[in-house]
Amino acid sequence: MPEKICSCCQRSFSWRKKWAKNWDSVKYCSERCRRMKSSQ
């Protein structure tokens, strides 16, 4: 499976079925990281 690095925590995360349609635009490994990045 493909992997990416999270823009917030710098950890690697792998492809998930829920991201199948928009894998190219996924930047964060979780909702928590997405919220943390938007609040900074």
Buried (B, 14 or more C-beta within 10 A) or exposed (E): EEEBEBEBBEEEBEEEEEBEEEEEEBEBBEEEBBEEBEEE
